[in-house]
Amino acid sequence: MSQERVRLVGVSAFLPPCRRSSDEVEALVAARSPGYRVRQGVVEALSGIRERRVAHDDLNASDLAAQAALRVLSDTGVTPDEVDVLIFAAAGQDLIEPATANIVQEKVGTACPVFDLKNACNSFLNGLQVAEALILAGHHRTALVVAGELNSRAVRWDARNHDDFRLNFPGYTLGDAGAAALLAPSDNGRGIFFRSFATLSRFWSLATLASGGTMHPRGDEWTYIRGDGSRLREAFLEYGPPLVRDALRKSGTSLDDFDRILVHQVSMPYLRDVVQALDMPNDRIEVTLPCLGNMAAASLPVAYAQAVSRGTIEPGDRVLWLGLASGISLAILMMEA
């Protein structure tokens, strides 16, 4: 049993065609913040993001997830009726009840048990973790993990002062995307071989989108993402590297053993700090941020799909997934493609 593995049969992404530049982001803030002057070029200077994708107003998170799911099924030759569990694993959702996975299922054509799984930007990695466990336990054979992140709906454009702008800033980095991964028992010995997850819940208040729960069931002012990026960065840089080193030790690997490294990307300066703190090989990191922004839980699977399409992940390659999420949580997954 210990030798059994679950593999990613395929990973696909869906990116809305509309692009929004950082200059356009600043223009939106300026138009809705008459009492605050936005310094030209500040968004790209602080984030390293030139543009991000934005979904049309008539789309929902389930649409982005469904499009990615249909692509991965088409690419792998798996029919919807062969999928026996579907997990919607994203920071966003269509509505609080029922599970958005139900809506995705109706759009994809599967007919299986479904549920939502949520852990901010690490939702997708936790979805892979749960899908792998269900397959290894014999409960399911073919799992579809999907994410639909419509982050552009959670951006607060009006800023009364610099403190408002700073707390709203995480929203200015966000991009919309869908992603999907199909998992099944490995038939070639390759697949997921290590996973590690950690949570430091005392930092939960550093980044929030507060609406819809019992704290703030109503009120438009709670429907926007707010966060202290500087304090989050400090916490990740203090606690993240030791956890990564511990995972490498336990798995008997080093960073040099991986052909491709996927790191959740919030800003380019932050990514550079993580790379430097862990002494990561720059040429093996899949970078998505400058043209796609922070895609929340879709970021890592989109990076994986991008790397496969460019030929920088090939069958047999070792891939390291490193997730960072508000909460805060850290996730590490190691696999052979």
VEXMARLUM-526767 format. One record per residue (C-alpha): chain; residue in three letters; z, x, y; residue number from 1. Coordinates in Angstrom, 2 decimals, padded with zeros to 5 digits. Example, Ala and Ser with C-alpha at 12.3 -4.5 7.8 and 13.67 -1.06 7.14 Angstrom:
BEGIN
chain / resn / pz / px / py / resi
A / Ala / 007.80 / 012.30 / -004.50 / 1
A / Ser / 007.14 / 013.67 / -001.06 / 2
This chain:
BEGIN
chain / resn / pz / px / py / resi
A / Met / 000.00 / 000.00 / 000.00 / 1
A / Ser / 000.80 / 002.85 / 002.41 / 2
A / Gln / -002.77 / 004.11 / 002.10 / 3
A / Glu / -004.34 / 000.82 / 003.17 / 4
A / Arg / -005.81 / 000.63 / 006.64 / 5
A / Val / -007.26 / -001.97 / 008.93 / 6
A / Arg / -010.37 / -001.04 / 010.87 / 7
A / Leu / -012.05 / -002.28 / 014.00 / 8
A / Val / -015.32 / -003.63 / 012.66 / 9
A / Gly / -016.60 / -003.99 / 016.20 / 10
A / Val / -015.52 / -004.15 / 019.84 / 11
A / Ser / -017.52 / -005.86 / 022.57 / 12
A / Ala / -017.15 / -006.48 / 026.29 / 13
A / Phe / -018.40 / -009.04 / 028.76 / 14
A / Leu / -018.66 / -008.10 / 032.44 / 15
A / Pro / -019.54 / -010.72 / 035.07 / 16
A / Pro / -022.67 / -009.65 / 036.95 / 17
A / Cys / -021.25 / -010.09 / 040.47 / 18
A / Arg / -019.90 / -006.92 / 042.06 / 19
A / Arg / -017.36 / -006.70 / 044.90 / 20
A / Ser / -017.09 / -003.38 / 046.73 / 21
A / Ser / -013.89 / -001.99 / 048.19 / 22
A / Asp / -015.43 / -002.43 / 051.63 / 23
A / Glu / -015.82 / -006.12 / 050.86 / 24
A / Val / -012.20 / -006.28 / 049.71 / 25
A / Glu / -011.10 / -004.85 / 053.06 / 26
A / Ala / -013.31 / -007.33 / 054.90 / 27
A / Leu / -011.67 / -010.24 / 053.03 / 28
A / Val / -008.21 / -008.96 / 053.91 / 29
A / Ala / -009.18 / -008.44 / 057.55 / 30
A / Ala / -010.70 / -011.92 / 057.82 / 31
A / Arg / -007.52 / -013.58 / 056.58 / 32
A / Ser / -004.99 / -011.28 / 058.28 / 33
A / Pro / -005.55 / -011.67 / 062.04 / 34
A / Gly / -002.27 / -009.98 / 062.87 / 35
A / Tyr / -002.83 / -006.92 / 060.69 / 36
A / Arg / -005.40 / -004.17 / 061.11 / 37
A / Val / -006.88 / -002.86 / 057.86 / 38
A / Arg / -007.78 / 000.81 / 058.02 / 39
A / Gln / -011.41 / 001.28 / 057.00 / 40
A / Gly / -011.83 / 002.96 / 053.62 / 41
A / Val / -008.16 / 002.68 / 052.66 / 42
A / Val / -008.68 / 000.74 / 049.41 / 43
A / Glu / -011.07 / 003.25 / 047.89 / 44
A / Ala / -009.09 / 006.19 / 049.26 / 45
A / Leu / -005.86 / 005.01 / 047.64 / 46
A / Ser / -007.32 / 003.67 / 044.39 / 47
A / Gly / -010.54 / 005.58 / 043.71 / 48
A / Ile / -012.25 / 002.24 / 043.06 / 49
A / Arg / -015.69 / 001.70 / 044.60 / 50
A / Glu / -016.33 / -001.76 / 043.15 / 51
A / Arg / -015.13 / -004.27 / 040.58 / 52
A / Arg / -016.66 / -007.27 / 038.78 / 53
A / Val / -015.89 / -010.82 / 039.92 / 54
A / Ala / -016.55 / -013.96 / 037.90 / 55
A / His / -018.18 / -017.05 / 039.39 / 56
A / Asp / -015.90 / -019.87 / 040.48 / 57
A / Asp / -016.97 / -022.14 / 037.60 / 58
A / Leu / -015.76 / -019.68 / 034.92 / 59
A / Asn / -012.34 / -019.45 / 033.33 / 60
A / Ala / -010.55 / -016.74 / 031.35 / 61
A / Ser / -011.63 / -018.45 / 028.12 / 62
A / Asp / -015.30 / -018.14 / 029.13 / 63
A / Leu / -015.05 / -014.37 / 029.55 / 64
A / Ala / -013.22 / -014.05 / 026.23 / 65
A / Ala / -015.69 / -016.33 / 024.45 / 66
A / Gln / -018.71 / -014.39 / 025.70 / 67
A / Ala / -017.22 / -011.13 / 024.41 / 68
A / Ala / -016.30 / -012.81 / 021.11 / 69
A / Leu / -019.83 / -014.13 / 020.59 / 70
A / Arg / -021.18 / -010.64 / 021.24 / 71
A / Val / -018.90 / -008.94 / 018.73 / 72
A / Leu / -019.74 / -011.53 / 016.07 / 73
A / Ser / -023.45 / -011.08 / 016.73 / 74
A / Asp / -023.20 / -007.28 / 016.75 / 75
A / Thr / -021.28 / -007.17 / 013.45 / 76
A / Gly / -023.17 / -009.93 / 011.66 / 77
A / Val / -019.98 / -011.91 / 011.06 / 78
A / Thr / -020.26 / -015.69 / 011.31 / 79
A / Pro / -017.61 / -017.78 / 013.12 / 80
A / Asp / -016.56 / -019.47 / 009.89 / 81
A / Glu / -015.64 / -016.06 / 008.41 / 82
A / Val / -012.94 / -015.50 / 011.05 / 83
A / Asp / -009.60 / -016.70 / 009.68 / 84
A / Val / -007.31 / -016.02 / 012.67 / 85
A / Leu / -008.04 / -015.81 / 016.42 / 86
A / Ile / -005.61 / -014.27 / 018.90 / 87
A / Phe / -006.05 / -014.62 / 022.65 / 88
A / Ala / -004.27 / -011.54 / 024.00 / 89
A / Ala / -004.42 / -011.27 / 027.77 / 90
A / Ala / -002.32 / -011.22 / 030.91 / 91
A / Gly / -004.19 / -014.27 / 032.19 / 92
A / Gln / -004.82 / -017.69 / 030.72 / 93
A / Asp / -006.65 / -020.94 / 031.42 / 94
A / Leu / -003.47 / -023.02 / 031.58 / 95
A / Ile / 000.12 / -022.94 / 030.38 / 96
A / Glu / -000.34 / -025.45 / 027.57 / 97
A / Pro / -002.01 / -025.47 / 025.11 / 98
A / Ala / -002.76 / -021.91 / 024.07 / 99
A / Thr / -005.97 / -020.63 / 025.67 / 100
A / Ala / -006.99 / -019.49 / 022.17 / 101
A / Asn / -007.76 / -023.13 / 021.42 / 102
A / Ile / -010.29 / -023.26 / 024.23 / 103
A / Val / -011.86 / -019.97 / 023.15 / 104
A / Gln / -012.18 / -021.29 / 019.60 / 105
A / Glu / -014.07 / -024.38 / 020.79 / 106
A / Lys / -016.50 / -022.16 / 022.72 / 107
A / Val / -017.00 / -019.65 / 019.89 / 108
A / Gly / -017.19 / -022.05 / 016.97 / 109
A / Thr / -014.46 / -020.61 / 014.76 / 110
A / Ala / -012.21 / -022.96 / 012.76 / 111
A / Cys / -008.99 / -021.12 / 012.01 / 112
A / Pro / -005.36 / -020.78 / 013.11 / 113
A / Val / -005.13 / -019.55 / 016.72 / 114
A / Phe / -002.42 / -018.47 / 019.12 / 115
A / Asp / -001.86 / -016.67 / 022.42 / 116
A / Leu / -000.06 / -013.35 / 022.77 / 117
A / Lys / 001.06 / -012.09 / 026.17 / 118
A / Asn / 002.45 / -008.75 / 027.32 / 119
A / Ala / 000.75 / -008.08 / 030.65 / 120
A / Cys / -001.79 / -005.22 / 030.46 / 121
A / Asn / -000.67 / -004.29 / 026.93 / 122
A / Ser / -001.48 / -007.74 / 025.56 / 123
A / Phe / -004.65 / -006.57 / 023.79 / 124
A / Leu / -002.96 / -003.62 / 022.10 / 125
A / Asn / -000.18 / -005.91 / 020.93 / 126
A / Gly / -002.89 / -008.26 / 019.68 / 127
A / Leu / -004.36 / -005.44 / 017.59 / 128
A / Gln / -000.86 / -004.60 / 016.34 / 129
A / Val / -000.20 / -008.18 / 015.21 / 130
A / Ala / -003.68 / -008.65 / 013.72 / 131
A / Glu / -003.29 / -005.42 / 011.72 / 132
A / Ala / 000.10 / -006.53 / 010.42 / 133
A / Leu / -001.21 / -009.97 / 009.39 / 134
A / Ile / -004.11 / -008.38 / 007.50 / 135
A / Leu / -001.94 / -005.78 / 005.76 / 136
A / Ala / 000.51 / -008.52 / 004.77 / 137
A / Gly / -002.31 / -010.44 / 003.13 / 138
A / His / -002.06 / -013.48 / 005.39 / 139
A / His / -005.55 / -013.07 / 006.86 / 140
A / Arg / -008.63 / -011.03 / 006.13 / 141
A / Thr / -010.79 / -011.21 / 009.29 / 142
A / Ala / -009.06 / -011.31 / 012.68 / 143
A / Leu / -010.65 / -011.82 / 016.08 / 144
A / Val / -008.62 / -010.53 / 019.05 / 145
A / Val / -009.96 / -011.57 / 022.44 / 146
A / Ala / -009.05 / -011.18 / 026.10 / 147
A / Gly / -010.35 / -012.89 / 029.20 / 148
A / Glu / -009.04 / -011.49 / 032.47 / 149
A / Leu / -009.97 / -013.39 / 035.62 / 150
A / Asn / -007.83 / -011.27 / 037.88 / 151
A / Ser / -009.74 / -012.08 / 041.07 / 152
A / Arg / -007.97 / -015.47 / 041.16 / 153
A / Ala / -004.56 / -013.79 / 041.59 / 154
A / Val / -005.28 / -011.74 / 044.74 / 155
A / Arg / -003.47 / -012.52 / 047.98 / 156
A / Trp / -005.79 / -011.73 / 050.84 / 157
A / Asp / -003.56 / -012.43 / 053.85 / 158
A / Ala / -001.19 / -009.68 / 054.98 / 159
A / Arg / 001.18 / -010.11 / 057.90 / 160
A / Asn / 002.14 / -006.44 / 058.07 / 161
A / His / 001.92 / -003.15 / 056.22 / 162
A / Asp / 004.69 / -004.08 / 053.78 / 163
A / Asp / 002.72 / -007.20 / 052.79 / 164
A / Phe / -000.43 / -005.11 / 052.37 / 165
A / Arg / 001.45 / -002.63 / 050.16 / 166
A / Leu / 002.87 / -005.33 / 047.88 / 167
A / Asn / -000.51 / -007.12 / 047.72 / 168
A / Phe / -002.35 / -003.88 / 047.00 / 169
A / Pro / -002.30 / -004.11 / 043.17 / 170
A / Gly / -004.48 / -007.19 / 043.55 / 171
A / Tyr / -007.08 / -005.25 / 045.54 / 172
A / Thr / -007.65 / -002.99 / 042.53 / 173
A / Leu / -008.33 / -005.79 / 040.02 / 174
A / Gly / -011.60 / -006.65 / 038.29 / 175
A / Asp / -012.64 / -009.46 / 035.94 / 176
A / Ala / -013.73 / -008.84 / 032.35 / 177
A / Gly / -013.75 / -010.17 / 028.81 / 178
A / Ala / -013.28 / -008.22 / 025.58 / 179
A / Ala / -013.14 / -008.86 / 021.85 / 180
A / Ala / -012.37 / -006.89 / 018.70 / 181
A / Leu / -013.00 / -007.87 / 015.11 / 182
A / Leu / -010.57 / -006.45 / 012.53 / 183
A / Ala / -010.76 / -006.39 / 008.73 / 184
A / Pro / -009.41 / -004.33 / 005.81 / 185
A / Ser / -011.00 / -000.89 / 005.80 / 186
A / Asp / -013.65 / -000.25 / 003.16 / 187
A / Asn / -014.14 / 003.41 / 004.05 / 188
A / Gly / -010.62 / 004.81 / 004.57 / 189
A / Arg / -010.95 / 004.80 / 008.34 / 190
A / Gly / -009.05 / 002.60 / 010.76 / 191
A / Ile / -005.68 / 002.38 / 012.51 / 192
A / Phe / -003.28 / 005.03 / 011.24 / 193
A / Phe / -000.47 / 005.02 / 013.81 / 194
A / Arg / 001.00 / 002.73 / 016.43 / 195
A / Ser / 004.07 / 002.95 / 018.68 / 196
A / Phe / 005.40 / 000.53 / 021.28 / 197
A / Ala / 008.27 / 000.87 / 023.75 / 198
A / Thr / 009.73 / -001.32 / 026.51 / 199
A / Leu / 011.91 / -000.50 / 029.51 / 200
A / Ser / 012.76 / -004.00 / 030.66 / 201
A / Arg / 014.98 / -002.97 / 033.56 / 202
A / Phe / 011.77 / -002.40 / 035.54 / 203
A / Trp / 010.43 / -005.94 / 034.98 / 204
A / Ser / 010.65 / -006.93 / 038.66 / 205
A / Leu / 008.38 / -004.12 / 039.92 / 206
A / Ala / 005.19 / -006.13 / 039.28 / 207
A / Thr / 005.11 / -009.90 / 038.95 / 208
A / Leu / 002.88 / -012.94 / 039.06 / 209
A / Ala / 005.62 / -015.53 / 039.30 / 210
A / Ser / 003.98 / -018.95 / 039.14 / 211
A / Gly / 004.04 / -021.46 / 036.31 / 212
A / Gly / 007.37 / -020.61 / 034.72 / 213
A / Thr / 010.83 / -022.04 / 035.18 / 214
A / Met / 011.61 / -019.66 / 038.05 / 215
A / His / 008.75 / -020.93 / 040.19 / 216
A / Pro / 007.07 / -023.96 / 038.56 / 217
A / Arg / 005.35 / -024.96 / 041.80 / 218
A / Gly / 004.23 / -023.38 / 045.06 / 219
A / Asp / 001.03 / -021.58 / 046.02 / 220
A / Glu / 002.98 / -018.57 / 047.31 / 221
A / Trp / 003.88 / -017.60 / 043.73 / 222
A / Thr / 000.32 / -017.55 / 042.37 / 223
A / Tyr / -000.51 / -014.00 / 043.47 / 224
A / Ile / 000.23 / -010.66 / 041.90 / 225
A / Arg / 002.75 / -008.57 / 043.83 / 226
A / Gly / 003.90 / -005.12 / 042.90 / 227
A / Asp / 005.54 / -001.90 / 044.01 / 228
A / Gly / 002.90 / 000.55 / 042.82 / 229
A / Ser / 004.82 / 003.65 / 043.86 / 230
A / Arg / 007.94 / 002.76 / 041.87 / 231
A / Leu / 005.88 / 001.73 / 038.84 / 232
A / Arg / 004.06 / 005.04 / 038.97 / 233
A / Glu / 007.33 / 006.96 / 039.15 / 234
A / Ala / 008.77 / 005.06 / 036.17 / 235
A / Phe / 005.68 / 005.56 / 034.01 / 236
A / Leu / 005.49 / 009.25 / 034.81 / 237
A / Glu / 009.18 / 009.74 / 034.05 / 238
A / Tyr / 009.35 / 007.82 / 030.78 / 239
A / Gly / 005.76 / 007.75 / 029.51 / 240
A / Pro / 005.05 / 011.42 / 028.67 / 241
A / Pro / 008.14 / 011.87 / 026.42 / 242
A / Leu / 007.15 / 008.75 / 024.44 / 243
A / Val / 003.59 / 010.01 / 024.01 / 244
A / Arg / 004.80 / 013.43 / 022.87 / 245
A / Asp / 007.17 / 011.76 / 020.41 / 246
A / Ala / 004.30 / 009.66 / 019.01 / 247
A / Leu / 002.15 / 012.77 / 018.59 / 248
A / Arg / 005.00 / 014.50 / 016.76 / 249
A / Lys / 005.63 / 011.55 / 014.44 / 250
A / Ser / 001.92 / 011.15 / 013.66 / 251
A / Gly / 001.42 / 014.87 / 013.08 / 252
A / Thr / -001.32 / 015.02 / 015.71 / 253
A / Ser / -002.04 / 016.69 / 019.03 / 254
A / Leu / -004.21 / 015.55 / 021.91 / 255
A / Asp / -006.83 / 018.05 / 020.78 / 256
A / Asp / -007.22 / 016.07 / 017.55 / 257
A / Phe / -008.75 / 013.10 / 019.36 / 258
A / Asp / -012.44 / 012.85 / 020.19 / 259
A / Arg / -011.88 / 010.13 / 022.80 / 260
A / Ile / -008.82 / 009.08 / 024.79 / 261
A / Leu / -008.52 / 005.63 / 026.34 / 262
A / Val / -005.88 / 005.32 / 029.06 / 263
A / His / -005.09 / 002.11 / 030.93 / 264
A / Gln / -006.27 / 002.82 / 034.47 / 265
A / Val / -004.56 / 001.48 / 037.58 / 266
A / Ser / -005.82 / 004.00 / 040.15 / 267
A / Met / -007.56 / 007.34 / 040.01 / 268
A / Pro / -004.64 / 009.26 / 041.58 / 269
A / Tyr / -002.33 / 007.68 / 039.01 / 270
A / Leu / -004.73 / 008.54 / 036.17 / 271
A / Arg / -004.86 / 012.15 / 037.38 / 272
A / Asp / -001.03 / 012.28 / 037.36 / 273
A / Val / -000.90 / 010.98 / 033.76 / 274
A / Val / -003.57 / 013.46 / 032.65 / 275
A / Gln / -001.73 / 016.32 / 034.32 / 276
A / Ala / 001.70 / 015.30 / 032.98 / 277
A / Leu / 000.39 / 015.23 / 029.40 / 278
A / Asp / -002.09 / 018.08 / 029.77 / 279
A / Met / -004.87 / 015.84 / 028.48 / 280
A / Pro / -008.40 / 017.22 / 028.02 / 281
A / Asn / -010.32 / 015.69 / 030.95 / 282
A / Asp / -013.67 / 015.68 / 029.19 / 283
A / Arg / -012.41 / 013.34 / 026.45 / 284
A / Ile / -011.06 / 010.58 / 028.70 / 285
A / Glu / -013.17 / 007.44 / 029.05 / 286
A / Val / -013.11 / 006.56 / 032.77 / 287
A / Thr / -013.88 / 002.97 / 033.81 / 288
A / Leu / -011.91 / 002.51 / 037.01 / 289
A / Pro / -014.33 / 003.54 / 039.82 / 290
A / Cys / -016.93 / 000.87 / 038.95 / 291
A / Leu / -014.83 / -001.77 / 037.16 / 292
A / Gly / -011.34 / -001.60 / 038.64 / 293
A / Asn / -008.17 / -002.51 / 036.79 / 294
A / Met / -009.20 / -005.14 / 034.21 / 295
A / Ala / -005.62 / -005.76 / 033.00 / 296
A / Ala / -005.50 / -006.22 / 029.20 / 297
A / Ala / -009.29 / -006.03 / 028.94 / 298
A / Ser / -009.34 / -002.48 / 030.34 / 299
A / Leu / -008.90 / -000.55 / 027.08 / 300
A / Pro / -011.27 / -002.56 / 024.86 / 301
A / Val / -013.90 / -002.49 / 027.62 / 302
A / Ala / -013.49 / 001.29 / 027.76 / 303
A / Tyr / -013.89 / 001.45 / 023.97 / 304
A / Ala / -017.04 / -000.68 / 024.03 / 305
A / Gln / -018.43 / 001.43 / 026.89 / 306
A / Ala / -017.78 / 004.65 / 024.99 / 307
A / Val / -019.49 / 003.31 / 021.86 / 308
A / Ser / -022.55 / 002.22 / 023.87 / 309
A / Arg / -022.80 / 005.69 / 025.45 / 310
A / Gly / -022.36 / 007.45 / 022.12 / 311
A / Thr / -019.07 / 009.10 / 023.05 / 312
A / Ile / -017.32 / 007.28 / 020.20 / 313
A / Glu / -019.10 / 007.56 / 016.86 / 314
A / Pro / -018.09 / 006.61 / 013.31 / 315
A / Gly / -015.33 / 008.90 / 012.09 / 316
A / Asp / -014.15 / 009.89 / 015.57 / 317
A / Arg / -010.45 / 009.84 / 016.25 / 318
A / Val / -009.50 / 007.64 / 019.20 / 319
A / Leu / -006.20 / 007.47 / 021.07 / 320
A / Trp / -005.35 / 004.28 / 022.98 / 321
A / Leu / -002.61 / 004.62 / 025.63 / 322
A / Gly / -001.44 / 001.40 / 027.24 / 323
A / Leu / 000.73 / 001.02 / 030.32 / 324
A / Ala / 001.92 / -002.41 / 031.46 / 325
A / Ser / 004.32 / -004.09 / 033.82 / 326
A / Gly / 007.54 / -005.10 / 032.20 / 327
A / Ile / 007.41 / -002.15 / 031.79 / 328
A / Ser / 005.93 / -001.38 / 028.41 / 329
A / Leu / 004.06 / 001.52 / 026.87 / 330
A / Ala / 001.76 / 001.31 / 023.88 / 331
A / Ile / 000.14 / 003.97 / 021.71 / 332
A / Leu / -002.42 / 003.30 / 019.01 / 333
A / Met / -004.30 / 005.91 / 016.97 / 334
A / Met / -007.35 / 005.21 / 014.85 / 335
A / Glu / -010.45 / 006.61 / 013.21 / 336
A / Ala / -013.55 / 004.74 / 014.33 / 337
